[in-house]
Structures are given as C-alpha cells and as structure tokens.
Amino acid sequence: MTDVVIVSAARTPIGKFGGALKSLTSVELGTIAAKAAIKRAGISPKSVDQAIFGNVLQAGSGQNVARQIALSAGLDESSCAMTINEVCGSGLKAIRLAQTAICMGDAQIVVAGGTESMSNVPFYAQNVRFGGLRYGNSALVDGLKKDGLCDAFTGKEMGVTAENVAAKFGISREQQDAFALKSHQKAVFAQNNGDFDAEITPVQLYDGTVINRDEHPR
C-alpha cells in the first residue's frame, strides 16, 4: 500500500462576514493558500498533478473553482482539478480524496483544501430567464441562505436545526453559552500566544493592507 504524507500546510486568516477580506473571492483566497503550501513544501507547482478543493457556495465563482486555483497557483495546464461540495465537510473530503488519488496511482502530488467567501455570495433573480419579468416585481433569493444556511429538505435554517438538536439531547442555553465562551477564550489565548502564526499565510489587500491574524477573536 502506498504511504501518503502531508508535507506542508497553509491557510489564510479567517475573516468576518463582510470584514477585511470581503474584497477577495474564494478563488483568490484559495490561490493564496495553495501557493503558500506549495512554497513551504519546497517543490515546483509544475510537479503537482492534481488540485482538489472543497467549496460550498459556488454560484458566481465561475467554472470549477479548483481548476481556477490550480492554474492561478502555477500548476501545469495538464494537471487535473476537482471541486467538492460536501457542505461543512468539503475541505476534509478534499484531503481524503487527495489521499485516495495517490493510493490509486492517479497522482503523486496533490494540493488539496477548502475555500469559501460568504461575503461574495450573490443574490439570485430566479424565473427571469424565460420571460419571468414581463410585468410586475420579482424578489431576490439570498444565495447564502438557500445554498449554505438552509436545509434543502425541511426549509429550516441552521440555527433552527441547532435548537432542535439541543432540545433533543437536553442541552440548555446556559450550557451552550458557557461552551461558546470557553471556545472563544481558547481562540483568543491561542492567537495572542502566537499559536496560529506558523499556519497562517498573510493576505495583502488591494490597498496594501496586510491581514495576518484571524479577524473574529476579540
């Protein structure tokens, strides 16, 4: 059996919704991380056989987000690329599929990960293409809600389903708040202690501003 190893890793800072990174698309953010991971591995991007990226909110991003990232990161045009949507598990699934590709002999070197920009998700104007707006108004559909934060089967939003789970397992609001506070405190401590510094690759905005820390811990 082929031994598969992770030789490097990199990520961008995590931004707030509509925050400092809102001007960058999921493709641009993924490209920054991919370039950094390849550089840290000490290899040529031309030696990478395949790119696999998880991406949930794909509308408006253009064809095959992973392919765009691959070519933007310097991979050869002969390389393969695949974009995965397994909702919250998309990035992890991409890593597992990279392992599978190597084990099966489809590739020797794969760059894999996940990318998302909730700030850039568009609103949709549905039922417009074939005469839907001959007369009268048409409501916009929030792509973020429809494709990312709303259950496709029940129509319930994620916050509602979380409340259902809490009720089912007897988790009180006080317990949830205590867990959330402790989790946030851990993130603040880790950031202030520099624990995330090694994994983060800085992002330079178009105005020259450099973002090198997660935006939400406070």
C-alpha positions, 0 to 999 in steps of 0.5 A: 500500500502506498504511504501518503504524507502531508508535507506542508500546510497553509491557510489564510486568516479567517475573516468576518462576514463582510470584514477585511477580506470581503474584497477577495473571492474564494478563488483568490483566497484559495490561490493564496493558500495553495501557493503558500503550501506549495512554497513551504513544501519546497517543490515546483507547482509544475510537479503537482498533478492534481488540485482538489478543493472543497467549496460550498457556495459556488454560484458566481465563482465561475467554472470549477473553482479548483481548476481556477486555483490550480492554474492561478497557483502555477500548476501545469495546464495538464494537471487535473482539478476537482471541486467538492461540495460536501457542505461543512465537510468539503475541505476534509473530503478534499484531503481524503480524496487527495489521499485516495488519488495517490493510493490509486496511482492517479497522482503523486502530488496533490494540493488539496483544501477548502475555500469559501467567501460568504461575503461574495455570495450573490443574490439570485433573480430566479424565473427571469430567464424565460420571460419571468419579468414581463410585468410586475416585481420579482424578489431576490433569493439570498444565495447564502441562505438557500445554498449554505444556511438552509436545509434543502429538505425541511426549509429550516435554517441552521440555527433552527436545526441547532435548537432542535438538536439541543432540545433533543439531547437536553442541552440548555442555553446556559450550557451552550453559552458557557461552551461558546465562551470557553471556545472563544477564550481558547481562540483568543489565548491561542492567537495572542500566544502566537499559536496560529502564526506558523499556519497562517499565510498573510493576505495583502489587500488591494490597498496594501493592507496586510491581514495576518491574524484571524479577524473574529477573536476579540 
